[in-house]
């Protein structure tokens, strides 16, 4: 599987973005970080063979493990998962409103 041909996009759910970004901002070991990156790629794409994330049925790291297995089985190198997953996490982060935007909306 060649991830260079994949166009990732922000997920429709701000809640999903918040889940992943909040974990990313925390203290993760390398194993958890690659799971989070793989999960972020799965959430930000519609890649055939990668499971869909269902927040009501699992947590981001659990989903990330399933996505990681699928990517590794498809021949994706771990370094590529880190690189492209970070791009997806940045996309998710950019989707979230800033504290100033929230405050401005509350005080309109």
URFENRA-V120763 format. One record per helix or strand of 3 or more residues. SS is the DSSP state (h for helix, s for strand). FROM is the first residue (numbers start at 1). TO is the last residue. If there is no record, write none. Layout:
ss:SS from:FROM to:TO
ss:SS from:FROM to:TO
This chain:
ss:h from:3 to:5
ss:h from:14 to:25
ss:h from:30 to:43
ss:h from:55 to:57
ss:h from:60 to:73
ss:h from:78 to:95
ss:h from:99 to:106
